[in-house]
């Protein structure tokens, strides 16, 4: 998603309350569980999450845009 796409899309209050916040809490709990299973420092989990975020942030090749605005 490009910055232009991000500027066009805004979550509704219902989406924030019913999907986004619960999803973020669930992801945080899952990652805390992985940290316990791995017996690794929280910084390692942070690196994992950054890598995941970076994968979503990568620019697709020409013709591979996934939204109608790009």
N, C-alpha and C positions, 0 to 999 in steps of 0.2 A: 504494500500500500504506500503510495507516495504521500508527500506532505500535502499535496493538493487534495488527495482523497481523504486524508485525516481531517483536513479543515472542513470538508463538506459533510462528514458523518458525525452526528452527535447522538449519543445514547439517550434514550428517554429515562425518566426517573424510574419507571417500572422496570426497564431493562437493568438499570443500575442496581436496584434493590433485589430483583428476583433472579438475576442471572450473574451479573458482573461481580458483585460483592460475595455471593456464595461461592462462585468459581474461584475467586482469589483466595478465600479462606481455605477451600478444599485443596488447592494447589500448595498453599503454605503448609498445611497439615501433612500432605503427602511428602513434601520435600523434607520436613522435619523427621518423618518416619524413615526416609531413605538415609538421612544423616545418622540416625540412631543405628540402623542396620549396618551401615558402612563403618560406623565408629570414626567418622571423619570430622574435621573442623567445619563450622558453618561457612567459612570462606570457600570451601570446595563446592558446597551446594550453590553458593552465590555464582561461582564460575559456571556451573551447569546451567543455571537459569539465564545468565547473560548469553551463553552460547545459543540457547533456545530462542531468546529474544532476537539475537542477531540473525538467526535463520529466518524469522518472520520479517525482519527489517531489510533483508537483501533485496536489491532491485532485480526484478525478473528480466530475462533477456527480451529483446524486442519481439512483440507479438505474443508474449506470455502474460500480459496484464490480467489480473484476476477480477478487476472491478470495472465497471462501465466508464469510470471517469478517467482512467489512465490510458 
